[in-house]
Structure formats: structure tokens, C-alpha cells
Amino acid sequence: MTAVSRTIAERYTLLEELGRDGTAVLWRAEDGPDGDRVTIKELRLPGHEPALVERLQREARVALDHPSVVPVHDVVVTDGTAFIVMGPVEGRTLEDVAAAGPLPPRFVADLGGQVLGALTAAHTAGVVHGDVRPSNILVAPDGTVKLTGFGIAKALDPAGTPAFLAPETIAGHEATPHSDLWSVGVTMLSASEGGNFFQRANVAATLYAVVNEQPPFNRTPAPLADVLRGLLAKAPQARMLPDQALPLLAQAASGVETPVPQPSSPGLGMPSMPAILAGVASILFGFYVLTDAMVIHQAYLFDVFWPPMLLARVGIVLAGVFSIVGGGLLFASVRRGQVMTAVGAGLTLLSLLLLQTLDEREHLGRALQPGLTLDLVALVFAAMLVIGVWLVPAKRPAVG
């Protein structure tokens, strides 16, 4: 916090900076000689047009009687700067509170409930906030939350803050109660996860992320995560309404939380015994095929002038490689291992038959030929493997 002593309009004395963002500075201040405490938001105006100043004064004085809404008492404009004089608030902006990292889910849920309560009152009165974000939420030391900034965004910047805009607002539609709900969801998500998922290096990338990307929930437990998913539905009419969200937020604030289920990663966990046996068999078969290919069929000699022989020799080498890889995959992902092993066994059958057809020195019927023995064993084993591997159950055994 920054201590100062500066008087505005010969009445309000700025005492201490409570927080700031790119567009505003929040001050703790005193009103007049009696020293009544007030909170003042300082805003730089984009111009000095009287119509803009009049609209700002009109919009900022939205009268809402709710304990989570900071009432506006006065609007002072001087030297191109507006000072929004509000009721006293002890605390800091949510932006400053969350600057150190993710906030506890129970705190975020309680905060979200208070903000939604304020917005419900506003929407019932026909008022749309239009700029719900951390810098417009004040957090007192006792956890009391106050929402500020009603009407200010519409007067100063109708486009709003990009990373907190709802998809339909980006598409050019007017802000509605549904777009306020989206902004609350982004605000709560940012506090819970430790950063705004939609914020990117430039405005165009930020807007694209809002419209097209879905945020993950890595630190946020249920039921808070369920509320955020509901508030962040891309279609306005699909968003969770306050009467649905508030009970879930109360549950999350009370500490009844369910950890977010982490998606299971393929390839992790204990493989079944049939998968282990099939994997070992496939790996051994792969090395056997490679040995047969190199020792008997001299697959390392590529006859580029006779494409059929070249194809057969490359095929037998690939058959061994596919069988080894397929066996390894069976330990992690049964379905992928089955496919790879079946491909290896099938290549073995085709390649060996092609080699026997092309090379007159190697016939299956010739007795006492080393190649004959190896090839026959490989052909029989390949036929058994391509059938047996599909008998392995694809479902992995439960753990724990």
C-alpha cells in the first residue's frame, strides 16, 4: 500500500492506495473535515466530452441495496480524471489478494457466493454490471466481499476487459445478466487456478481463446469445479443460474469437497497376466524373426534391381520390428499392442511366403535345410500369435 495526502475537489483526501490495475487506482480516503471514511476509485477518462462525463456520473450512481455492493456517493471529474466516491471498505482488491497464487477453494466458493448474490440483486433491479473482474471486487480482512464498478465499464469502455468478456459479447451482442455470470466464472476460475486461462499475449489471441477453448480444472475440486463449468458454458442460455450455483457454492465453502477426478493416462497401471504373457511372446517372436531374416534370408542385402525380393526382405525386417514394438505396447495399451502385434505376425506370414516363392533355393518342402526349419517355426508361431493376441482382454485390471 502507498500512503499519500492529496485532496480532491477541496473535499476528499486520498490517504492510502488499496490496489490498482491497468485502468484504475483504488484509494482509502476521508470525506471533509469530519474525516468520514470513504473509498475512491480513480479512473483516467479517454476524453473530456461532457456527454461522457454525464453518462459516467449517471451510470456510476446505480442504487443497489445489497450488503455485497459498495454504494456510490459521488462522482468527481477533474483534469481528465474521474474519482468515484464510494462507501468505506477495509481490504484489498481480489486482484491483489490473488497475486501470490491460487486461493483456497473454500475461500473462492464463499467469495463467488457473495458476488453472485450481489449480481442477483442487480439483475432483479434490471442492472447489468458489465465488467466483473478481480479489480472490481474488494475483499475485507474478515472475508466480506464487496462488488464495485457498476455502470463504469459501459460508460468508459463498452467493449469491456477482453479476458473476462463472454463469448456472445465478443460476437457483438449487448452485455446481459448471462454475460455477467460468465465473467464471475472467469474471475473465480482465475482465483482458484492461479491465473486467467483465457489471457494471451495479445487481444486477438485472448478473444480467440474465450470463444474456442475450454479451461482445465487442475486445482479446483468439486462442487466448485461443477459451478465453474456451468458458469463457463459457451452458450448463454446453457449457463448455470444463481439459484443452481449458490447451493453448490455454499457446499464448497463449508468444506464438503470432492477431489477433481484426474483422467487416466493410457499406458499406466498394472497389465493383466494374459497381456504380460502375450507381450513377452511377441517380443521373443520379433527377435526370432529378425534373426531368421538376417541369418537365413540375408535381409541386409538389398536387391534394388529386383523389387519383389527387395519388398520381401524389407517386409520380414519390418515384421520383426512390429512384433517387438507390439509386445512392448501390450504392457501399456492392450488394444494398440494387439494391432501392432497382429501387423507384425501378418507381415511375417506374407514376407516368408513371398521369399519362399521368389528364391528357388529355399523351398518349404526341402528337408534338412536350416532355413526350412526356422521358416516353418516362424510361420506356425505367427499364425498362433495373430490369433492368440486377440484373446487378451482389453480391459485392464482395477487398481486399489
C-alpha positions as CSV (number, residue, x, y, z in Angstrom):
1,M,0.0,0.0,0.0
2,T,1.1,3.5,-0.8
3,A,0.5,6.4,1.7
4,V,-0.3,9.8,0.3
5,S,-2.0,13.0,1.2
6,R,-3.9,14.6,-1.7
7,T,-7.1,16.5,-1.8
8,I,-9.8,16.2,-4.5
9,A,-12.4,18.8,-5.1
10,E,-11.4,20.5,-1.9
11,R,-13.2,17.8,0.0
12,Y,-11.9,14.3,-0.4
13,T,-8.4,13.4,0.9
14,L,-6.6,10.4,-0.6
15,L,-4.8,8.6,2.2
16,E,-3.6,5.2,1.1
17,E,-3.6,3.2,-2.1
18,L,-5.5,-0.1,-1.8
19,G,-4.8,-1.5,-5.2
20,R,-4.6,-0.8,-9.0
21,D,-4.9,-2.3,-12.4
22,G,-4.3,-1.0,-15.9
23,T,-7.3,1.3,-15.8
24,A,-7.9,2.3,-12.2
25,V,-6.4,3.0,-8.8
26,L,-8.3,2.4,-5.6
27,W,-7.8,4.6,-2.6
28,R,-8.7,4.7,1.1
29,A,-9.8,8.3,1.7
30,E,-11.6,10.8,4.0
31,D,-14.6,13.0,3.3
32,G,-14.4,16.6,4.5
33,P,-13.4,18.0,7.8
34,D,-15.2,15.3,9.8
35,G,-13.0,12.7,8.4
36,D,-15.7,10.2,7.4
37,R,-14.0,7.2,5.8
38,V,-14.7,6.6,2.1
39,T,-13.2,4.5,-0.8
40,I,-12.4,6.3,-4.0
41,K,-11.7,4.7,-7.4
42,E,-9.6,6.9,-9.7
43,L,-10.1,6.5,-13.4
44,R,-8.4,8.2,-16.3
45,L,-11.1,9.3,-18.8
46,P,-10.4,8.8,-22.6
47,G,-11.7,12.3,-23.3
48,H,-13.3,15.4,-21.8
49,E,-16.6,15.2,-23.6
50,P,-19.4,16.5,-21.4
51,A,-21.7,13.7,-22.6
52,L,-19.2,11.1,-21.4
53,V,-18.8,12.7,-18.0
54,E,-22.6,13.0,-17.6
55,R,-23.0,9.3,-18.5
56,L,-20.3,8.2,-16.1
57,Q,-21.9,10.2,-13.3
58,R,-25.3,8.7,-14.1
59,E,-24.2,5.1,-14.6
60,A,-21.9,5.0,-11.6
61,R,-24.7,6.0,-9.2
62,V,-26.6,2.8,-9.6
63,A,-28.6,2.4,-6.5
64,L,-28.5,-1.1,-5.2
65,D,-29.3,-2.1,-1.6
66,H,-27.2,-5.2,-1.0
67,P,-24.5,-6.0,1.6
68,S,-22.1,-7.1,-1.1
69,V,-22.5,-3.9,-3.2
70,V,-20.4,-0.8,-2.5
71,P,-22.7,2.2,-2.8
72,V,-21.6,5.2,-4.8
73,H,-22.0,8.6,-3.1
74,D,-20.4,11.0,-5.5
75,V,-18.5,11.3,-8.8
76,V,-15.9,14.0,-9.2
77,V,-14.3,14.7,-12.6
78,T,-11.2,16.9,-12.7
79,D,-8.3,17.3,-15.2
80,G,-9.5,14.3,-17.3
81,T,-9.7,12.0,-14.3
82,A,-12.8,10.7,-12.6
83,F,-13.0,9.9,-8.9
84,I,-15.8,7.6,-7.9
85,V,-16.5,8.1,-4.2
86,M,-17.9,5.0,-2.5
87,G,-18.8,3.8,0.9
88,P,-15.9,2.7,3.2
89,V,-14.3,-0.6,2.5
90,E,-11.4,-2.1,4.5
91,G,-9.4,-4.5,2.4
92,R,-7.8,-5.1,-0.9
93,T,-8.9,-5.9,-4.4
94,L,-9.2,-9.6,-5.3
95,E,-6.5,-9.0,-8.0
96,D,-4.0,-8.1,-5.2
97,V,-5.2,-10.9,-3.0
98,A,-4.7,-13.5,-5.7
99,A,-1.4,-12.1,-6.9
100,A,0.6,-14.5,-4.8
101,G,-1.0,-17.6,-6.3
102,P,-4.1,-19.9,-6.2
103,L,-6.5,-19.2,-3.4
104,P,-8.2,-21.9,-1.2
105,P,-11.3,-23.4,-2.9
106,R,-13.4,-22.7,0.2
107,F,-12.5,-19.1,0.1
108,V,-13.2,-18.9,-3.7
109,A,-16.5,-20.6,-3.2
110,D,-17.5,-18.2,-0.4
111,L,-16.4,-15.2,-2.5
112,G,-18.3,-16.4,-5.5
113,G,-21.4,-16.8,-3.5
114,Q,-21.3,-13.2,-2.2
115,V,-20.6,-11.8,-5.7
116,L,-23.4,-13.9,-7.2
117,G,-25.7,-12.6,-4.5
118,A,-24.9,-9.0,-5.4
119,L,-25.4,-9.7,-9.1
120,T,-28.7,-11.4,-8.5
121,A,-29.9,-8.3,-6.7
122,A,-28.6,-6.1,-9.5
123,H,-30.2,-8.3,-12.3
124,T,-33.5,-8.3,-10.4
125,A,-33.4,-4.5,-10.4
126,G,-32.7,-4.5,-14.2
127,V,-29.0,-3.6,-13.8
128,V,-26.2,-5.4,-15.7
129,H,-22.7,-4.9,-14.3
130,G,-20.8,-5.4,-17.5
131,D,-17.2,-5.6,-16.0
132,V,-17.0,-8.2,-13.3
133,R,-13.3,-8.9,-12.7
134,P,-10.9,-9.2,-9.8
135,S,-10.0,-5.4,-9.7
136,N,-13.7,-4.7,-9.1
137,I,-14.1,-7.0,-6.2
138,L,-12.9,-5.8,-2.7
139,V,-12.0,-8.3,0.0
140,A,-12.1,-7.2,3.6
141,P,-9.9,-8.9,6.3
142,D,-12.9,-10.8,7.6
143,G,-13.6,-12.3,4.2
144,T,-16.5,-9.9,3.4
145,V,-16.7,-9.2,-0.3
146,K,-17.9,-6.0,-2.0
147,L,-18.6,-5.6,-5.7
148,T,-17.8,-2.3,-7.3
149,G,-17.8,-0.8,-10.8
150,F,-21.5,-0.9,-11.7
151,G,-22.0,1.0,-14.9
152,I,-18.5,2.3,-15.1
153,A,-17.4,-0.1,-17.9
154,K,-20.4,0.8,-20.0
155,A,-19.6,4.5,-19.7
156,L,-15.9,4.4,-20.3
157,D,-15.3,1.2,-22.4
158,P,-18.3,-0.6,-23.7
159,A,-16.0,-3.3,-25.0
160,G,-15.0,-4.4,-21.5
161,T,-11.9,-6.3,-20.4
162,P,-11.1,-8.9,-23.1
163,A,-10.0,-11.8,-20.8
164,F,-13.3,-11.5,-18.9
165,L,-15.7,-11.0,-21.8
166,A,-18.3,-13.5,-22.5
167,P,-18.3,-15.2,-26.0
168,E,-21.6,-13.5,-27.0
169,T,-20.2,-10.1,-26.0
170,I,-17.2,-10.7,-28.3
171,A,-19.7,-11.6,-31.1
172,G,-21.1,-8.0,-30.7
173,H,-24.2,-8.6,-28.5
174,E,-25.0,-6.3,-25.6
175,A,-24.0,-7.3,-22.1
176,T,-26.7,-9.3,-20.3
177,P,-27.1,-11.0,-16.9
178,H,-25.8,-14.2,-18.6
179,S,-22.6,-12.4,-19.6
180,D,-22.1,-11.2,-16.0
181,L,-22.4,-14.9,-15.0
182,W,-19.6,-15.8,-17.4
183,S,-17.4,-13.0,-16.0
184,V,-18.0,-14.3,-12.5
185,G,-16.9,-17.8,-13.6
186,V,-13.7,-16.5,-15.2
187,T,-13.0,-14.4,-12.0
188,M,-13.5,-17.4,-9.7
189,L,-11.5,-19.7,-12.1
190,S,-8.6,-17.3,-12.1
191,A,-8.6,-17.1,-8.3
192,S,-8.8,-20.9,-7.9
193,E,-6.3,-21.9,-10.5
194,G,-3.9,-19.1,-10.0
195,G,-4.2,-17.2,-13.4
196,N,-6.7,-16.3,-16.1
197,F,-6.7,-19.2,-18.5
198,F,-8.0,-17.1,-21.4
199,Q,-5.4,-14.3,-21.1
200,R,-3.0,-14.4,-24.0
201,A,-0.1,-12.3,-25.4
202,N,-2.4,-10.1,-27.4
203,V,-6.1,-9.2,-27.6
204,A,-6.8,-11.2,-30.7
205,A,-5.4,-14.4,-29.2
206,T,-7.3,-13.7,-25.9
207,L,-10.6,-13.3,-27.7
208,Y,-10.0,-16.5,-29.7
209,A,-9.3,-18.4,-26.5
210,V,-12.5,-17.2,-24.9
211,V,-14.6,-18.2,-27.9
212,N,-13.0,-21.6,-28.7
213,E,-11.1,-23.1,-25.8
214,Q,-12.2,-24.9,-22.7
215,P,-10.2,-24.3,-19.4
216,P,-8.9,-27.2,-17.4
217,F,-9.6,-27.7,-13.7
218,N,-6.3,-28.8,-12.3
219,R,-6.6,-27.4,-8.7
220,T,-10.3,-26.9,-8.3
221,P,-12.3,-29.6,-6.5
222,A,-16.0,-30.4,-6.9
223,P,-18.5,-29.0,-6.3
224,L,-16.7,-25.7,-7.1
225,A,-15.5,-27.1,-10.4
226,D,-19.1,-28.1,-11.3
227,V,-20.2,-24.5,-10.7
228,L,-17.4,-23.1,-12.8
229,R,-18.2,-25.5,-15.7
230,G,-21.8,-24.3,-15.5
231,L,-20.9,-20.6,-15.5
232,L,-18.4,-21.0,-18.3
233,A,-20.8,-22.7,-20.8
234,K,-20.2,-21.0,-24.2
235,A,-23.9,-20.7,-25.0
236,P,-25.5,-18.0,-22.7
237,Q,-28.7,-20.0,-22.2
238,A,-26.8,-23.0,-21.1
239,R,-25.1,-21.3,-18.2
240,M,-25.8,-22.2,-14.7
241,L,-28.1,-19.7,-13.0
242,P,-27.5,-18.3,-9.5
243,D,-30.3,-20.4,-7.9
244,Q,-28.5,-23.5,-9.1
245,A,-25.0,-22.3,-8.3
246,L,-25.5,-20.8,-4.8
247,P,-26.3,-24.1,-3.1
248,L,-23.2,-25.7,-4.6
249,L,-21.0,-22.8,-3.6
250,A,-22.4,-23.0,-0.1
251,Q,-21.5,-26.7,0.0
252,A,-18.0,-26.0,-1.3
253,A,-17.5,-23.1,1.1
254,S,-18.4,-25.4,4.0
255,G,-15.5,-27.7,3.1
256,V,-17.5,-30.6,1.6
257,E,-15.3,-31.1,-1.4
258,T,-14.7,-33.9,-3.7
259,P,-11.3,-34.1,-5.5
260,V,-11.4,-33.5,-9.2
261,P,-11.0,-36.9,-10.9
262,Q,-7.9,-37.0,-12.9
263,P,-8.2,-38.6,-16.3
264,S,-6.5,-41.9,-16.6
265,S,-3.5,-41.9,-18.8
266,P,-3.2,-44.7,-21.3
267,G,-0.3,-46.9,-20.7
268,L,-0.3,-46.6,-16.9
269,G,-1.4,-49.2,-14.4
270,M,-0.7,-52.9,-13.9
271,P,-1.2,-55.0,-17.1
272,S,-3.1,-58.3,-16.9
273,M,-1.3,-61.7,-16.9
274,P,-2.5,-62.6,-20.4
275,A,-1.2,-59.2,-21.6
276,I,2.2,-59.9,-20.0
277,L,2.4,-63.4,-21.5
278,A,1.4,-62.2,-24.9
279,G,3.8,-59.3,-24.7
280,V,6.8,-61.5,-23.9
281,A,5.8,-63.9,-26.6
282,S,5.5,-61.2,-29.2
283,I,8.9,-59.7,-28.2
284,L,10.7,-63.0,-28.4
285,F,9.0,-63.8,-31.7
286,G,10.1,-60.4,-33.1
287,F,13.8,-61.2,-32.2
288,Y,13.4,-64.7,-33.7
289,V,12.0,-63.2,-37.0
290,L,14.9,-60.7,-37.2
291,T,17.4,-63.5,-36.6
292,D,15.8,-65.6,-39.3
293,A,15.7,-62.6,-41.7
294,M,19.4,-61.7,-41.2
295,V,21.0,-65.2,-40.9
296,I,19.0,-67.2,-43.4
297,H,17.5,-64.7,-45.8
298,Q,20.3,-62.2,-45.7
299,A,17.8,-59.3,-45.5
300,Y,20.7,-56.9,-45.1
301,L,21.4,-57.4,-48.9
302,F,19.0,-55.1,-50.7
303,D,18.5,-56.2,-54.3
304,V,17.3,-52.9,-55.8
305,F,17.2,-54.4,-59.3
306,W,14.5,-57.0,-58.3
307,P,11.7,-55.1,-56.5
308,P,9.8,-58.2,-55.4
309,M,12.8,-59.6,-53.5
310,L,13.6,-56.1,-52.0
311,L,9.9,-55.9,-50.8
312,A,10.1,-59.3,-49.3
313,R,13.3,-58.6,-47.4
314,V,12.1,-55.3,-46.1
315,G,8.9,-56.9,-45.1
316,I,10.5,-59.6,-43.0
317,V,12.6,-57.0,-41.2
318,L,9.5,-54.8,-40.5
319,A,7.7,-57.9,-39.3
320,G,10.3,-58.4,-36.6
321,V,10.3,-54.7,-35.6
322,F,6.5,-54.5,-35.4
323,S,6.3,-57.7,-33.3
324,I,8.8,-56.3,-30.8
325,V,7.1,-52.9,-30.6
326,G,3.7,-54.6,-30.4
327,G,4.9,-56.8,-27.5
328,G,6.0,-53.7,-25.6
329,L,2.7,-51.9,-26.2
330,L,0.8,-54.9,-24.8
331,F,2.2,-54.0,-21.3
332,A,0.8,-50.5,-21.6
333,S,-2.2,-50.3,-24.0
334,V,-3.7,-53.7,-24.8
335,R,-5.6,-52.5,-27.9
336,R,-2.7,-50.8,-29.5
337,G,-0.4,-53.8,-28.7
338,Q,-2.9,-56.2,-30.3
339,V,-3.0,-54.2,-33.5
340,M,0.8,-53.8,-33.7
341,T,1.5,-57.4,-32.9
342,A,-1.1,-58.6,-35.4
343,V,0.5,-56.5,-38.1
344,G,3.9,-58.0,-37.3
345,A,2.6,-61.5,-37.4
346,G,0.7,-60.8,-40.6
347,L,3.8,-59.3,-42.2
348,T,5.8,-62.4,-41.2
349,L,3.4,-64.7,-43.0
350,L,3.3,-62.6,-46.1
351,S,7.0,-62.0,-46.3
352,L,8.1,-65.6,-45.7
353,L,5.7,-66.9,-48.2
354,L,6.9,-64.3,-50.7
355,L,10.6,-65.2,-50.0
356,Q,9.9,-68.9,-50.5
357,T,8.2,-68.1,-53.8
358,L,10.9,-65.8,-55.1
359,D,14.0,-67.7,-54.0
360,E,14.3,-71.2,-55.6
361,R,17.0,-72.2,-53.1
362,E,14.5,-72.0,-50.2
363,H,11.5,-74.3,-50.5
364,L,9.3,-75.4,-47.7
365,G,9.4,-79.0,-48.8
366,R,13.2,-79.4,-48.8
367,A,14.3,-81.4,-45.9
368,L,17.2,-80.7,-43.5
369,Q,17.5,-77.1,-44.7
370,P,18.3,-74.6,-41.9
371,G,16.1,-72.0,-43.5
372,L,13.3,-74.6,-43.7
373,T,13.3,-75.2,-40.0
374,L,13.4,-71.6,-39.0
375,D,10.8,-70.5,-41.5
376,L,8.3,-73.3,-40.6
377,V,8.6,-72.4,-36.9
378,A,8.1,-68.7,-37.7
379,L,5.1,-69.4,-39.9
380,V,3.4,-71.6,-37.3
381,F,4.2,-69.2,-34.4
382,A,3.0,-66.2,-36.5
383,A,-0.4,-67.9,-37.1
384,M,-0.8,-68.8,-33.4
385,L,0.3,-65.3,-32.3
386,V,-2.1,-63.4,-34.7
387,I,-5.0,-65.4,-33.3
388,G,-3.9,-65.6,-29.6
389,V,-3.1,-61.9,-29.2
390,W,-6.8,-61.0,-29.7
391,L,-7.8,-63.3,-26.9
392,V,-6.1,-60.9,-24.4
393,P,-8.8,-58.9,-22.6
394,A,-8.6,-55.2,-23.5
395,K,-9.9,-54.1,-20.1
396,R,-7.1,-53.6,-17.6
397,P,-7.5,-54.9,-14.0
398,A,-8.7,-52.4,-11.4
399,V,-6.1,-51.0,-9.1
400,G,-6.8,-50.5,-5.4
